Amino acid sequence: MRELEIYILLLLGPSFTAVQSQTDLVKPPKTKHEEELLVHENATLVCEGDKKFVWTFKYQDREVRFQEKINHGKVGDTHVSTLQLNNSNSQGHYYCHYENTDLSDPGASATTYVYLFSKDKDFAELHLSEEIGTIKGNKGDQVVLDCRPTHPNLTVVVEHGDKEIHRGPLEDPRVGFVLRNLTNEHRGDYLCKIHDVVKEFHVEVLGPPTPPWLNISKNTYPVVGYDMELYCRILDNKYEAEPTFTWIQPVKDNRTSQTTEHHRLHSHMFYTNYLRVRNVTLKDSGTYKCKVNIQGMLPTEMTSNLIIKETEDPFVYVKPVTQNLTCNKGENVTWELEVESFPPMPRFETNARFIHKRFKNGTNKLLIEKVAPSDFGEHTVTITTANNYSKGVKTARAQLYLTVLSQTELKIAGIRDTTEENSTITATCNATGYPMEKITWQYQSCPRGECPNHRSSGKTRG
């Protein structure tokens, strides 16, 4: 049989002690300080008082009243009750108390916290029910991770995500690790570690989530004859299941459709549901409500009132994400622009080297593949609204300065293999590349017409 130790802390109410056997009674001291006792394989808890006792085990909100392994008797006028423990019991608080009294009443009960320790077990176990890996709590409440060590000298390390979190200085490790005043930030996976032993938990925070954002997507407009798109967005807090979105709108027919995306935005994950209304009419004016239902949480919603316009003046706005880009020769370069316009889908005119790609929510990208030194310099894009719109045309421009890094390349022209004596030679050295190097000329005399096979030139970086 493996060695099992039971480590007992004694708190005084009615006289309460622990002994190695029923015949070797050790009465508790009359002081209020804690007393510790280590035993092997099994233990007998003994309670003395003025009348008969009841034995109850408690951990958090779980209570078990013992009916077996109990002996009651009297020694003179003192009632004596014993409880036999072994490794089939659970670690936690054991109470002896008078009938029909509250466990928390110090005048009617006494308690001891029992550590069940063995060499191959670092975390406490509950034999009352199946171990709980997923813990649920309401916002503002507290939950407990059962990370109790089996010995007071063992240290528990708790991690949430990739960060270690610490218990407060007054927290009792015999209770477990307490998460107080729950918020959405407490959601997720937790690891409790003692040396190489790991215990895992998943925490879910219940309650109404943060209300969603409701708005009109860029470059879609509540104008008669055009398509309009509304989005309903909610932060992803690692829900059990994907949220469901329900729209209430003035007119719902075959012109409307919905799609949901799970995506990253500004370092956070979101669920976004899009409601698209094709060929908008004046009847589509009114209140739009987005309801979000998340499993295990209260529903949340947001509303917006829209007025459909019969017409709209043309406009175009362009905002370059950057106006300067630097890249190496041979790389691909992308120039990103945020564009809003009415009518939507404006024309783009720029250097033929650019490939135009249009994305959702007004994002446009101009791509040059395998940049060459000749792409160095300033580039302009002209953006123009549709020229068939009855209320006119609008134009906007944006500029980019592109710096291309490349090694210097030299081309020499104007030097012939032979020339007449006393004639003038005009030589040209064309250099390309950036950063540009300083070019110097060198001359090597060949008095007999015998020169090395190469022309000598010197270069120093300038």
C-alpha positions in Angstrom: 0.0 0.0 0.0 1.4 3.5 -0.9 2.2 5.8 2.0 -0.6 8.3 2.7 -0.3 11.2 5.2 -3.2 13.2 6.6 -2.1 16.7 7.7 -4.6 18.2 10.2 -5.0 21.8 11.3 -7.1 22.1 14.5 -9.5 25.0 15.2 -11.2 25.0 18.6 -14.9 25.1 19.3 -16.0 22.1 21.4 -12.9 20.2 22.4 -11.5 18.7 19.1 -8.4 16.6 18.5 -7.0 13.9 16.3 -5.3 10.6 17.3 -3.4 7.8 15.6 -6.0 5.3 16.9 -9.2 5.2 18.9 -7.5 4.0 22.0 -4.8 6.8 22.0 -6.8 9.9 22.6 -5.0 13.2 22.5 -7.1 16.0 23.9 -6.7 19.4 22.3 -4.9 22.2 24.1 -7.0 25.0 25.6 -5.2 27.6 23.5 -6.6 29.0 20.3 -3.5 28.6 18.1 -3.4 25.9 15.4 -1.9 22.5 16.1 -0.5 20.2 13.4 -0.3 16.5 13.3 1.0 14.1 10.7 -0.4 10.6 10.5 0.0 7.6 8.1 -2.5 5.6 6.0 -5.5 6.5 8.2 -6.6 8.7 11.1 -9.2 9.0 13.8 -10.8 12.4 14.5 -12.1 12.8 18.0 -14.6 15.3 19.3 -15.5 15.9 22.9 -18.4 18.0 24.3 -21.5 18.2 26.4 -23.8 16.2 24.1 -23.9 13.9 21.1 -22.2 15.1 17.8 -22.8 15.0 14.1 -19.9 14.8 11.6 -20.0 16.8 8.3 -17.5 17.3 5.5 -17.6 20.6 3.6 -15.8 22.1 0.6 -17.2 25.3 -0.9 -20.9 24.6 -1.3 -20.7 20.8 -1.0 -21.6 19.1 2.2 -21.6 15.4 3.2 -23.0 14.2 6.5 -21.3 11.0 7.7 -23.4 8.0 8.6 -20.7 5.4 8.8 -17.3 5.0 10.5 -18.5 7.0 13.5 -18.5 5.9 17.1 -20.3 7.7 19.9 -19.7 7.3 23.6 -19.2 9.0 27.0 -16.2 9.3 29.3 -17.7 10.4 32.6 -20.0 13.3 31.7 -18.1 14.1 28.5 -19.5 13.0 25.1 -16.9 11.6 22.8 -17.4 11.0 19.1 -14.8 9.6 16.6 -14.6 9.6 12.8 -12.4 7.2 10.9 -10.6 8.6 7.8 -8.6 6.9 5.0 -7.5 7.7 1.5 -11.1 7.3 0.1 -12.1 10.5 1.9 -11.7 14.0 0.5 -9.4 16.8 1.5 -11.1 19.7 3.2 -12.9 20.9 6.4 -14.4 18.3 8.7 -16.9 19.5 11.3 -18.2 17.9 14.4 -21.3 19.8 15.6 -24.4 19.4 17.7 -27.6 18.4 16.1 -29.6 21.2 14.3 -26.8 23.7 14.6 -25.0 25.8 11.9 -21.5 24.7 10.9 -20.4 28.3 11.2 -21.5 28.7 14.9 -18.2 28.5 16.9 -20.2 27.7 20.1 -21.7 24.6 18.6 -19.1 23.2 16.2 -15.5 22.6 15.7 -13.6 22.1 12.5 -10.3 20.8 11.2 -8.8 21.0 7.8 -7.4 17.7 6.6 -4.6 17.6 4.1 -4.4 14.2 2.3 -0.8 14.0 1.2 1.2 11.3 -0.5 4.4 11.3 -2.6 2.6 10.8 -5.9 -0.3 13.3 -5.4 0.3 17.1 -5.3 -3.3 18.4 -5.9 -6.2 17.7 -3.5 -9.0 15.5 -4.8 -12.7 15.5 -4.2 -14.3 12.1 -4.1 -17.8 13.5 -3.8 -18.4 13.8 -7.6 -16.7 14.0 -10.9 -13.9 16.6 -11.1 -15.2 19.9 -12.7 -13.0 21.3 -15.5 -15.4 24.0 -16.7 -16.5 26.6 -14.1 -19.3 29.1 -14.8 -20.0 32.3 -12.9 -22.1 35.4 -13.3 -20.5 38.8 -13.8 -19.6 40.4 -10.5 -19.6 37.1 -8.6 -16.6 34.9 -7.6 -15.6 31.4 -8.5 -12.9 29.1 -7.1 -10.4 27.0 -9.0 -9.8 23.8 -7.0 -6.0 24.2 -7.0 -5.5 23.1 -3.4 -2.1 21.6 -2.6 -2.0 18.3 -0.6 0.7 19.8 1.7 1.0 23.3 3.1 4.7 23.5 1.9 3.7 23.0 -1.8 3.5 26.1 -3.9 0.9 26.4 -6.6 1.5 28.6 -9.7 -1.6 29.7 -11.6 -1.5 30.9 -15.3 -4.2 32.5 -17.4 -3.4 32.5 -21.0 0.4 33.2 -21.2 0.5 35.2 -17.9 1.1 34.1 -14.4 -1.4 35.5 -11.9 -1.0 35.8 -8.1 -3.3 35.3 -5.2 -3.7 38.1 -2.6 -1.6 38.2 0.5 -4.5 37.2 2.7 -5.8 34.4 0.4 -6.0 30.9 1.9 -4.5 28.2 -0.4 -6.6 25.6 1.4 -9.7 27.2 -0.3 -8.2 27.1 -3.8 -7.6 30.0 -6.2 -10.4 32.6 -6.0 -11.4 34.8 -8.9 -13.3 37.7 -7.5 -15.7 40.2 -9.2 -15.9 38.4 -12.5 -15.6 40.3 -15.7 -15.2 39.3 -19.3 -11.4 39.5 -18.8 -11.6 36.4 -16.5 -12.9 34.2 -19.4 -10.6 31.5 -20.8 -8.3 28.7 -19.8 -6.3 28.4 -16.6 -3.4 26.2 -15.6 -2.5 25.3 -12.0 1.0 23.9 -11.6 2.9 22.2 -8.9 6.4 21.3 -10.2 5.6 19.3 -13.4 2.0 18.4 -12.4 -0.7 20.5 -14.2 -4.4 20.9 -13.5 -6.6 22.6 -16.2 -9.7 24.7 -15.9 -11.9 26.7 -18.2 -13.8 29.7 -16.9 -17.0 31.1 -18.4 -18.5 34.4 -17.3 -22.3 34.6 -17.7 -24.5 37.7 -17.9 -25.4 40.1 -20.6 -22.4 40.8 -23.0 -21.4 44.2 -24.0 -24.0 45.7 -26.4 -23.1 45.3 -30.1 -22.1 48.1 -32.4 -24.6 48.8 -35.2 -23.7 51.0 -38.2 -23.8 51.3 -42.0 -20.9 49.8 -43.9 -18.6 52.2 -45.7 -19.5 52.9 -49.4 -23.1 51.6 -49.0 -25.8 54.3 -48.6 -29.5 54.6 -47.7 -30.3 56.2 -51.0 -33.1 55.0 -53.3 -31.9 52.6 -56.0 -28.6 51.7 -54.3 -27.6 48.9 -52.1 -27.3 49.4 -48.3 -25.5 47.3 -45.8 -25.7 47.4 -42.0 -23.4 45.6 -39.7 -23.9 44.3 -36.1 -20.6 43.6 -34.4 -19.8 42.0 -31.0 -16.6 41.2 -29.3 -15.6 37.6 -29.1 -15.1 36.5 -25.5 -14.5 32.8 -26.3 -18.2 31.9 -26.1 -19.3 28.2 -26.1 -21.0 28.6 -29.4 -21.2 31.2 -32.2 -23.7 34.0 -31.4 -26.9 34.1 -33.4 -28.0 37.4 -34.9 -31.7 38.4 -35.5 -32.7 41.6 -37.4 -36.0 43.4 -37.0 -36.5 45.9 -39.9 -39.3 47.9 -41.5 -39.4 45.7 -44.7 -38.2 42.1 -44.9 -38.4 40.5 -48.3 -36.2 38.8 -50.9 -34.0 41.9 -51.3 -32.4 41.3 -47.9 -29.7 38.8 -47.0 -27.4 38.1 -44.0 -23.8 36.8 -43.5 -21.7 36.4 -40.4 -17.9 36.7 -40.2 -15.5 35.8 -37.4 -12.5 38.1 -37.9 -9.7 40.1 -36.2 -9.9 43.9 -35.9 -7.4 46.0 -34.0 -5.9 43.0 -32.1 -9.3 41.7 -31.0 -11.5 39.0 -32.4 -15.1 39.9 -33.3 -18.3 38.4 -34.7 -19.9 40.6 -37.3 -23.2 40.1 -39.0 -24.0 42.0 -42.2 -27.6 42.8 -43.3 -27.6 43.7 -46.9 -30.7 45.4 -48.5 -30.5 45.6 -52.3 -32.2 48.3 -54.4 -33.3 50.4 -51.4 -36.8 52.1 -51.5 -38.4 54.8 -49.4 -40.3 52.1 -47.5 -37.0 50.9 -46.0 -36.9 53.9 -43.7 -37.5 53.2 -40.1 -36.0 51.4 -37.1 -33.5 48.6 -37.5 -32.8 46.4 -34.4 -30.1 43.8 -34.1 -30.6 41.1 -31.4 -27.7 38.9 -30.3 -28.2 35.6 -28.5 -25.2 33.9 -26.9 -25.5 30.4 -25.3 -25.5 30.7 -21.5 -25.9 34.5 -21.5 -28.7 37.0 -21.5 -29.5 38.5 -24.9 -28.3 41.9 -25.9 -29.5 44.3 -28.7 -28.9 47.6 -30.4 -31.2 49.8 -32.5 -30.7 52.5 -35.2 -33.2 54.8 -37.0 -32.5 55.3 -40.7 -34.1 57.7 -43.2 -33.8 56.7 -46.8 -32.9 59.6 -49.1 -34.2 60.0 -52.7 -30.8 61.3 -53.9 -27.3 62.3 -52.7 -24.7 64.8 -54.0 -21.6 63.1 -55.4 -18.4 63.1 -53.3 -15.1 61.2 -53.0 -12.6 61.2 -50.1 -9.3 59.5 -50.2 -6.9 58.9 -47.2 -3.6 57.1 -47.9 -2.6 54.8 -45.1 1.0 55.9 -45.9 2.5 58.4 -48.2 6.0 57.0 -48.2 7.1 53.4 -48.8 10.6 51.8 -48.9 11.3 48.4 -50.4 14.1 46.4 -51.9 14.5 45.8 -55.6 12.5 42.7 -56.7 10.0 42.8 -53.8 6.3 43.4 -54.1 5.0 46.7 -52.7 1.4 47.5 -51.7 0.0 51.0 -51.4 -3.1 51.0 -49.2 -5.8 53.7 -49.5 -9.1 54.3 -47.6 -11.7 55.6 -50.1 -15.3 56.7 -49.6 -17.4 57.9 -52.4 -20.9 58.4 -53.8 -21.8 56.9 -56.1 -19.8 53.9 -54.9 -17.2 52.0 -57.0 -15.2 55.0 -58.4 -12.5 54.7 -61.1 -8.8 54.6 -60.3 -6.2 56.0 -62.7 -2.5 55.6 -62.0 0.8 54.2 -63.3 0.2 51.2 -65.4 2.6 49.2 -63.2 0.0 49.3 -60.4 -2.6 46.5 -60.0 -5.8 47.8 -58.3 -7.6 45.6 -55.8 -10.8 46.7 -54.0 -11.7 45.4 -50.6 -14.7 45.7 -48.2 -15.3 48.8 -46.1 -13.5 51.2 -48.4 -10.1 49.6 -48.4 -8.2 49.8 -51.7 -4.8 48.4 -52.5 -2.4 49.3 -55.4 0.2 46.6 -55.9 3.5 46.7 -57.9 5.0 43.2 -58.3 8.8 42.9 -58.4 9.7 46.5 -57.9 12.5 47.8 -60.2 14.8 50.9 -59.8 12.7 52.6 -62.5 9.8 52.6 -60.0 11.7 54.9 -57.7 10.0 58.3 -57.2 6.6 59.9 -56.9 3.4 58.2 -58.0 -0.1 59.7 -58.3 -3.5 58.1 -58.2 -6.6 59.9 -59.5 -10.0 58.7 -58.2 -13.2 59.8 -60.0 -16.8 59.0 -59.4 -19.1 57.6 -62.1 -19.4 60.0 -65.0 -22.9 59.0 -65.8 -24.4 60.3 -62.5 -26.9 63.0 -63.0 -25.6 65.3 -60.3 -22.0 65.5 -61.6 -18.6 64.1 -61.1 -16.1 64.4 -58.3 -12.3 63.8 -58.3 -9.7 63.3 -55.6 -5.9 62.5 -55.8 -3.3 60.9 -53.6 0.5 60.7 -53.9 3.1 58.2 -52.9 6.8 58.5 -52.8 8.4 55.1 -53.4 12.1 54.5 -52.4 13.6 51.4 -54.0 16.8 50.1 -52.4 19.2 48.4 -54.8 22.9 47.9 -55.4 24.6 50.4 -57.7 24.9 49.3 -61.4 27.3 51.0 -63.8 27.2 51.3 -67.6 30.0 53.0 -69.4 29.6 54.4 -72.9 31.8 56.4 -75.4 35.1 54.5 -75.1 36.2 52.7 -78.3 38.7 50.0 -78.4 41.0 52.2 -80.6 41.3 55.9 -81.3 43.6 58.3 -83.1 46.4 60.1 -81.3 45.6 63.6 -80.1 41.8 63.1 -80.6 39.2 63.8 -77.8 37.4 61.0 -76.0 34.0 61.7 -74.3 33.1 58.9 -71.9 29.8 58.6 -70.0 29.3 56.5 -66.8 25.6 55.9 -66.0 24.9 54.7 -62.4 21.6 53.4 -61.1 20.8 52.3 -57.6 20.0 53.6 -54.1 21.6 54.7 -51.9 23.9 56.1 -54.7 27.6 55.5 -54.4 30.3 58.0 -55.4 31.9 57.2 -58.7 35.6 58.0 -59.5 37.5 57.5 -62.7 40.9 56.0 -63.0 43.2 55.9 -66.0 45.8 53.1 -66.7 48.5 53.8 -69.2 49.2 51.2 -71.9 52.4 52.6 -73.6 52.9 49.5 -75.9 49.3 48.9 -76.5 49.3 46.0 -74.1 46.8 46.5 -71.3 45.1 44.1 -68.9 41.9 42.5 -70.0 39.9 44.8 -67.6 39.5 48.5 -67.2 40.2 49.7 -63.7 37.8 51.9 -61.8 37.5 52.8 -58.2 34.3 53.3 -56.1 33.9 54.8 -52.7 30.6 55.2 -50.9 29.6 58.8 -50.8 
